[in-house]
Amino acid sequence: MKYIIDAANNLTNKYTTRDPFELAKCLGIQLVFFPFKKIRGLIYTHVSLDLKQNAAGKINEFLKKKSI
């Protein structure tokens, strides 16, 4: 949980805002608004291949450290 708080604080310090819409803009995250009639909401996430490879690398580093 502390990691999430630290990451959020780092982002707000770097971009000097806590506005989620401004942070999304600074991070290059595209927000799409759609007037839903019967659906209360929808979240669609797209993770780039580069991010997936980075996550896999972090997991492998962690597993190597645990096996020592």
GUTI-511110 format. One record per residue (C-alpha): x, y, z; residue in three letters; residue number from 0; chain. Coordinates in Angstrom, 1 decimal, padded with zeros to 4 digits, m for minus. Layout:
REC      u      v      w resn resi chain
REC      X      Y      Z  ALA  NUM     A
...
This chain:
REC      u      v      w resn resi chain
REC  000.0  000.0  000.0  MET    0     A
REC  002.9  002.4  000.8  LYS    1     A
REC  004.2  001.9 m002.7  TYR    2     A
REC  000.9  003.2 m004.2  ILE    3     A
REC  001.0  006.2 m001.9  ILE    4     A
REC  004.6  007.0 m002.7  ASP    5     A
REC  003.9  006.6 m006.5  ALA    6     A
REC  000.9  009.0 m006.2  ALA    7     A
REC  002.9  011.5 m004.3  ASN    8     A
REC  005.8  011.3 m006.8  ASN    9     A
REC  003.4  012.0 m009.7  LEU   10     A
REC  001.8  014.9 m007.9  THR   11     A
REC  005.2  016.4 m007.0  ASN   12     A
REC  006.5  015.9 m010.6  LYS   13     A
REC  003.5  017.5 m012.3  TYR   14     A
REC  002.5  019.9 m009.5  THR   15     A
REC m001.2  018.8 m009.6  THR   16     A
REC m003.6  016.4 m008.0  ARG   17     A
REC m006.2  016.8 m010.7  ASP   18     A
REC m006.7  013.3 m012.2  PRO   19     A
REC m007.6  014.8 m015.6  PHE   20     A
REC m004.5  016.9 m015.7  GLU   21     A
REC m002.3  014.0 m014.5  LEU   22     A
REC m003.8  011.8 m017.3  ALA   23     A
REC m002.9  014.5 m019.8  LYS   24     A
REC  000.6  014.8 m018.5  CYS   25     A
REC  001.1  011.0 m018.7  LEU   26     A
REC m000.3  010.8 m022.2  GLY   27     A
REC m003.4  008.8 m021.1  ILE   28     A
REC m006.3  009.3 m023.4  GLN   29     A
REC m009.7  009.7 m021.7  LEU   30     A
REC m012.8  009.1 m023.8  VAL   31     A
REC m016.1  010.2 m022.6  PHE   32     A
REC m019.3  008.5 m023.8  PHE   33     A
REC m022.9  009.2 m022.7  PRO   34     A
REC m024.0  005.8 m021.4  PHE   35     A
REC m027.7  005.3 m021.3  LYS   36     A
REC m028.1  002.0 m019.3  LYS   37     A
REC m024.5  001.1 m018.5  ILE   38     A
REC m023.3  002.9 m015.4  ARG   39     A
REC m019.6  002.8 m016.4  GLY   40     A
REC m016.9  001.2 m018.4  LEU   41     A
REC m013.2  000.9 m018.0  ILE   42     A
REC m011.0 m000.1 m020.9  TYR   43     A
REC m007.3 m000.5 m020.3  THR   44     A
REC m004.7 m000.8 m022.9  HIS   45     A
REC m001.2 m001.7 m021.8  VAL   46     A
REC  001.6 m001.2 m024.2  SER   47     A
REC  004.0 m004.1 m024.9  LEU   48     A
REC  006.9 m002.1 m023.5  ASP   49     A
REC  005.1 m001.8 m020.1  LEU   50     A
REC  004.3 m005.5 m020.1  LYS   51     A
REC  008.0 m006.4 m020.8  GLN   52     A
REC  009.1 m004.0 m018.0  ASN   53     A
REC  006.7 m005.7 m015.6  ALA   54     A
REC  007.9 m009.1 m016.6  ALA   55     A
REC  011.5 m008.0 m015.9  GLY   56     A
REC  010.6 m006.7 m012.5  LYS   57     A
REC  008.9 m010.0 m011.6  ILE   58     A
REC  011.9 m011.9 m012.8  ASN   59     A
REC  014.2 m009.7 m010.6  GLU   60     A
REC  012.0 m010.3 m007.6  PHE   61     A
REC  012.0 m014.1 m008.1  LEU   62     A
REC  015.8 m014.2 m008.5  LYS   63     A
REC  016.2 m012.3 m005.2  LYS   64     A
REC  013.8 m014.6 m003.4  LYS   65     A
REC  015.6 m017.7 m004.6  SER   66     A
REC  018.9 m016.5 m003.1  ILE   67     A
